[in-house]
Amino acid sequence: MPNEIEGRSTQKIRAPRNRTITLSDEEEKVFGQRLIRLDQPPVVEQLENRVVNQDLYEILDWLPSNFADLVFIDPPYNLTKSFNGNVFKERTHEEYSEWIETWLPAVVKTLKPDGSLYICGDWRSSSAIQSVAEKYLIVQNRITWEREKGRGARANWKSSTEDIWFCTRSNKYTFNIQAVKVKRRVIAPYTNSDGEPKDWKRDQDGDHRLTHPSNCWTDLTVPFWSMPENTDHPTQKPEKLVAKAILASSNEGGIVLDPFLGSGTSAVVAKKLGRRYVGIENDREYCLLAEKRLAMADHDRTIQGYADGIFWERNSMLKPTATPRNFESDLFLPLMDPETKNGTE
């Protein structure tokens, strides 16, 4: 029998196997204690590993300069979409470009001189993103990734890809190529004259080769109801996608800034990978979901499709080093306050 999940954000019937992350009324109180709001320009230490529940425009000019190693941005695309009742409306190309101009220059200033910035978009918004980004950054590449989900169209091609613009402040930047290689099955296992594998390995998982990552990502799964990272956010990105950007363009201990945090994917992945995070999100419910996911990461740091330092092809055999833990059974374990080191009730 379906069960009704409690909480303001989750008044809907869900199947018993549905693993979508939800919030109870009690959790809203607990995780709400973690959120912060700014009433004056902060120092970097006040922002580290915190979720700021505030309109970006209220604090845009207060953000410290040159503190972020990596900025990951997943803004509303140029289409009409409701985000928990807050509707972003489709605009003309010129109007969307002007909207990006209202926040991107200030966000760029938060980057260190050798920092990197990734901006997500789709075919409607990508040309505007590129034209504006080129005014303030060096565009190094356009990544295209396959969305295996999507609705078909009767008189058009099904839209099944999105873009990520990879930008830097200068030509001196971090790129950890060894950290983002992809483990692929070997279809034609060539061997040397002695019969040994040529540029590939055979192990308990079969014949595989580590390959350099390209700007075409086909190994991602958009979060859906049976995945433990899924939320009700309408445009949630896969943790695996964000992990690629974070591992490639930052080092352990670095700071990852996300000015459109949504349900917290970039902050969660930063935490799982040993980075610090700063997230800004206006919607309180999404902030609470982010805080719950961050608490879950204290118990389970696995990222689906990434294990033992390797990205795996989609739907390939994967044996994570850690067994995912059912966080739902651990609710209300004391949360550690970073300021006092004490548990909160």
C-alpha positions as CSV (number, residue, x, y, z in Angstrom):
1,M,0.0,0.0,0.0
2,P,1.3,3.5,-0.8
3,N,2.0,5.6,2.2
4,E,1.7,9.3,2.9
5,I,4.9,11.0,3.9
6,E,4.6,13.7,6.5
7,G,5.8,17.3,6.1
8,R,4.8,20.5,4.4
9,S,7.0,19.7,1.3
10,T,5.8,16.2,0.8
11,Q,2.0,16.0,1.0
12,K,1.7,13.4,-1.7
13,I,1.2,9.7,-1.9
14,R,4.5,7.8,-2.7
15,A,5.1,4.1,-3.5
16,P,6.8,2.1,-0.7
17,R,10.0,1.8,-2.8
18,N,10.2,5.5,-3.6
19,R,13.4,6.8,-2.2
20,T,12.9,10.5,-2.8
21,I,14.3,12.6,0.0
22,T,11.5,14.3,1.9
23,L,11.1,16.5,5.0
24,S,9.0,15.9,8.1
25,D,7.8,18.8,10.2
26,E,10.4,18.0,12.9
27,E,13.2,17.9,10.3
28,E,12.2,21.3,9.1
29,K,12.9,22.6,12.6
30,V,16.1,20.7,13.0
31,F,17.6,21.5,9.7
32,G,16.3,25.1,9.7
33,Q,18.7,25.8,12.6
34,R,21.6,25.3,10.2
35,L,20.6,27.9,7.7
36,I,22.0,31.4,7.8
37,R,21.0,34.9,6.5
38,L,23.4,37.8,6.1
39,D,22.7,41.3,7.3
40,Q,26.1,42.7,6.5
41,P,29.1,41.7,4.3
42,P,30.6,38.5,5.6
43,V,34.1,37.2,5.9
44,V,34.9,34.0,4.1
45,E,35.0,32.0,7.4
46,Q,31.3,32.9,8.1
47,L,30.3,31.3,4.7
48,E,32.4,28.2,4.7
49,N,30.3,25.0,4.8
50,R,27.0,27.0,5.2
51,V,23.8,27.3,3.2
52,V,22.7,30.9,2.9
53,N,18.9,31.1,2.7
54,Q,18.5,34.4,0.9
55,D,17.8,36.1,-2.4
56,L,21.1,36.3,-4.3
57,Y,20.5,39.9,-5.3
58,E,20.3,40.9,-1.6
59,I,23.9,39.8,-0.9
60,L,25.5,39.8,-4.4
61,D,27.6,42.8,-3.7
62,W,28.6,41.5,-0.2
63,L,30.3,38.3,-1.5
64,P,34.0,38.3,-0.8
65,S,36.4,38.6,-3.7
66,N,38.8,36.0,-4.9
67,F,37.8,33.3,-2.4
68,A,36.3,30.5,-4.5
69,D,38.4,27.8,-6.2
70,L,35.4,26.7,-8.2
71,V,32.0,28.2,-9.0
72,F,29.3,25.8,-10.2
73,I,26.1,27.5,-11.5
74,D,22.9,25.8,-12.5
75,P,20.6,28.8,-13.2
76,P,17.0,28.7,-14.4
77,Y,17.1,27.9,-18.1
78,N,15.3,30.2,-20.6
79,L,12.0,28.5,-20.3
80,T,8.9,28.8,-18.1
81,K,9.4,26.6,-15.1
82,S,8.0,26.6,-11.6
83,F,10.4,26.1,-8.7
84,N,8.2,25.3,-5.7
85,G,5.7,27.9,-6.9
86,N,8.2,30.6,-7.9
87,V,7.9,30.8,-11.7
88,F,10.7,31.7,-13.9
89,K,9.3,32.9,-17.3
90,E,10.8,32.4,-20.7
91,R,12.3,35.5,-22.2
92,T,13.7,36.7,-25.5
93,H,17.4,35.9,-26.2
94,E,18.3,39.5,-25.4
95,E,16.3,39.6,-22.2
96,Y,17.8,36.3,-21.0
97,S,21.3,37.7,-21.7
98,E,20.5,40.8,-19.8
99,W,19.3,38.7,-16.9
100,I,22.6,36.8,-16.8
101,E,24.4,40.1,-16.8
102,T,22.7,41.1,-13.6
103,W,24.5,38.5,-11.5
104,L,27.4,36.9,-13.5
105,P,30.0,39.8,-13.2
106,A,29.6,39.9,-9.4
107,V,29.9,36.1,-9.2
108,V,33.0,36.1,-11.3
109,K,34.7,38.4,-8.8
110,T,34.4,35.7,-6.1
111,L,36.7,33.4,-8.1
112,K,40.4,33.2,-7.4
113,P,42.7,34.3,-10.3
114,D,43.3,30.6,-11.1
115,G,39.7,29.5,-10.4
116,S,37.2,27.8,-12.7
117,L,33.5,28.4,-13.3
118,Y,30.9,26.0,-14.8
119,I,27.5,27.2,-16.1
120,C,24.7,24.8,-17.0
121,G,22.3,25.5,-19.9
122,D,20.2,23.9,-22.6
123,W,19.8,24.7,-26.3
124,R,17.5,27.6,-25.6
125,S,19.9,29.3,-23.2
126,S,23.4,28.2,-24.2
127,S,24.1,30.8,-26.8
128,A,23.2,33.6,-24.3
129,I,25.4,32.0,-21.7
130,Q,28.3,31.8,-24.1
131,S,28.0,35.4,-25.3
132,V,27.8,36.8,-21.8
133,A,30.5,34.5,-20.3
134,E,33.0,35.5,-23.0
135,K,32.8,39.1,-21.7
136,Y,34.2,38.2,-18.3
137,L,35.9,34.8,-18.6
138,I,37.9,32.6,-20.9
139,V,35.6,29.9,-22.3
140,Q,37.7,26.7,-22.4
141,N,35.1,24.3,-23.6
142,R,31.4,23.4,-24.0
143,I,30.5,20.0,-22.4
144,T,27.4,18.3,-23.7
145,W,25.8,15.6,-21.6
146,E,23.0,13.2,-22.4
147,R,19.8,13.4,-20.5
148,E,18.4,9.9,-21.0
149,K,15.0,11.2,-19.8
150,G,12.8,13.6,-21.6
151,R,9.5,13.9,-23.5
152,G,9.1,13.1,-27.2
153,A,7.7,15.6,-29.6
154,R,5.4,15.0,-32.6
155,A,7.0,17.6,-34.9
156,N,10.5,18.0,-33.5
157,W,13.5,16.1,-32.3
158,K,13.3,15.0,-28.7
159,S,15.5,17.2,-26.5
160,S,18.0,14.8,-24.8
161,T,21.1,16.9,-24.2
162,E,22.2,19.8,-22.1
163,D,25.3,21.9,-22.0
164,I,27.9,23.0,-19.4
165,W,30.2,25.9,-20.2
166,F,33.6,25.4,-18.7
167,C,35.2,28.8,-18.1
168,T,38.3,30.1,-16.3
169,R,39.5,33.5,-15.1
170,S,42.9,33.0,-16.7
171,N,44.9,30.4,-18.6
172,K,46.4,29.3,-15.4
173,Y,43.9,27.0,-13.7
174,T,43.5,23.6,-12.0
175,F,42.6,20.6,-14.1
176,N,43.2,17.2,-12.5
177,I,43.0,14.9,-15.5
178,Q,43.8,11.7,-13.6
179,A,40.9,12.3,-11.3
180,V,38.3,12.2,-14.0
181,K,39.2,9.4,-16.2
182,V,36.4,7.0,-17.2
183,K,36.5,3.2,-16.9
184,R,35.0,1.7,-20.0
185,R,34.4,-1.8,-21.2
186,V,36.9,-3.0,-23.9
187,I,34.9,-4.1,-26.9
188,A,38.0,-5.1,-29.0
189,P,40.6,-6.4,-26.5
190,Y,43.8,-6.2,-28.5
191,T,46.8,-7.9,-27.1
192,N,50.6,-7.6,-27.5
193,S,52.6,-10.3,-29.2
194,D,53.0,-12.1,-25.9
195,G,49.2,-12.2,-25.4
196,E,49.1,-9.6,-22.7
197,P,46.5,-6.8,-22.7
198,K,47.4,-3.8,-24.8
199,D,46.4,-0.5,-23.0
200,W,43.7,-2.3,-21.0
201,K,43.3,-4.4,-18.0
202,R,41.4,-7.6,-17.0
203,D,40.0,-7.9,-13.5
204,Q,37.1,-9.3,-11.6
205,D,34.8,-6.7,-13.3
206,G,35.8,-7.8,-16.8
207,D,37.9,-6.1,-19.5
208,H,38.2,-2.4,-19.0
209,R,40.3,0.6,-20.1
210,L,40.8,4.0,-18.4
211,T,40.2,6.7,-21.0
212,H,40.6,10.4,-21.0
213,P,37.3,12.3,-20.4
214,S,35.8,14.0,-23.4
215,N,33.4,17.0,-23.6
216,C,30.6,14.5,-24.4
217,W,29.2,12.8,-21.3
218,T,27.0,9.8,-21.9
219,D,27.4,8.1,-18.5
220,L,25.0,10.1,-16.4
221,T,21.6,9.2,-15.0
222,V,19.1,12.0,-14.1
223,P,17.9,11.5,-10.5
224,F,14.6,9.7,-10.4
225,W,12.3,8.2,-7.7
226,S,14.3,5.1,-6.8
227,M,17.6,6.9,-6.5
228,P,18.7,7.8,-2.9
229,E,19.8,11.3,-4.0
230,N,16.5,12.2,-5.6
231,T,14.4,15.2,-4.4
232,D,11.3,16.9,-5.7
233,H,13.4,19.7,-7.2
234,P,12.4,19.9,-10.9
235,T,15.9,20.4,-12.4
236,Q,18.1,18.4,-10.0
237,K,21.5,17.5,-11.5
238,P,23.1,14.1,-10.9
239,E,25.8,14.0,-8.1
240,K,28.0,12.2,-10.6
241,L,27.8,15.2,-13.0
242,V,28.9,17.7,-10.4
243,A,31.6,15.3,-9.1
244,K,33.3,15.5,-12.5
245,A,33.5,19.2,-12.3
246,I,34.6,19.3,-8.7
247,L,37.3,16.7,-9.1
248,A,38.7,18.2,-12.3
249,S,38.7,21.8,-11.3
250,S,39.4,21.9,-7.5
251,N,41.7,20.3,-5.0
252,E,40.9,18.8,-1.6
253,G,40.2,21.6,0.9
254,G,39.2,24.0,-1.9
255,I,36.0,26.1,-1.8
256,V,33.1,25.4,-4.1
257,L,30.5,28.2,-4.5
258,D,27.0,27.7,-5.9
259,P,24.8,30.8,-6.1
260,F,21.8,28.8,-7.3
261,L,22.0,25.9,-4.9
262,G,18.6,24.4,-5.4
263,S,18.4,21.2,-3.3
264,G,22.1,21.2,-2.6
265,T,23.8,18.8,-5.0
266,S,27.0,20.8,-5.4
267,A,27.4,21.3,-1.7
268,V,26.7,17.6,-1.0
269,V,29.2,16.5,-3.6
270,A,31.8,19.0,-2.4
271,K,31.5,17.6,1.1
272,K,31.7,14.0,0.0
273,L,34.9,14.8,-2.0
274,G,36.7,16.7,0.8
275,R,36.0,20.2,-0.4
276,R,34.4,23.2,1.5
277,Y,31.2,24.6,0.1
278,V,29.1,27.8,0.1
279,G,25.5,27.6,-1.2
280,I,23.0,30.4,-1.8
281,E,19.4,29.6,-2.3
282,N,16.3,31.7,-1.9
283,D,13.7,28.9,-1.4
284,R,13.7,27.7,2.2
285,E,12.3,24.3,1.4
286,Y,15.1,23.6,-1.0
287,C,17.6,24.8,1.6
288,L,16.2,22.4,4.1
289,L,16.5,19.5,1.6
290,A,20.1,20.5,1.1
291,E,20.8,20.4,4.8
292,K,19.2,17.0,5.1
293,R,21.4,15.7,2.2
294,L,24.5,17.2,3.8
295,A,23.6,15.4,7.1
296,M,23.1,12.2,5.1
297,A,26.6,12.7,3.7
298,D,28.0,12.3,7.2
299,H,27.0,8.6,7.1
300,D,27.3,7.8,3.4
301,R,29.8,9.5,1.0
302,T,29.2,7.2,-2.0
303,I,28.4,8.8,-5.3
304,Q,26.4,6.6,-7.7
305,G,28.6,5.7,-10.8
306,Y,31.8,6.8,-9.1
307,A,33.9,4.5,-6.8
308,D,37.5,3.8,-6.0
309,G,38.5,7.0,-7.8
310,I,37.0,5.9,-11.1
311,F,34.0,7.0,-13.1
312,W,32.1,4.1,-14.6
313,E,30.0,3.8,-17.7
314,R,26.2,4.1,-17.1
315,N,24.6,0.8,-16.3
316,S,27.9,-1.0,-15.9
317,M,28.8,-3.3,-13.0
318,L,29.8,-1.3,-10.0
319,K,30.9,-2.5,-6.6
320,P,31.1,0.6,-4.3
321,T,33.6,0.4,-1.4
322,A,31.0,1.5,1.0
323,T,27.5,0.1,1.5
324,P,24.9,2.9,1.2
325,R,23.3,3.4,4.6
326,N,19.6,3.9,5.1
327,F,19.6,7.4,6.6
328,E,15.9,7.3,7.2
329,S,16.5,5.0,10.1
330,D,19.0,7.3,11.6
331,L,16.9,10.5,11.7
332,F,17.5,12.9,14.5
333,L,21.0,11.7,15.3
334,P,22.6,14.8,16.9
335,L,23.8,17.3,14.3
336,M,27.2,18.8,15.0
337,D,27.2,22.5,15.0
338,P,30.5,23.7,13.4
339,E,30.7,26.7,15.7
340,T,30.2,25.1,19.1
341,K,31.0,21.4,18.2
342,N,27.9,20.5,20.2
343,G,25.0,18.5,19.0
344,T,21.7,20.4,18.3
345,E,18.4,19.1,19.3
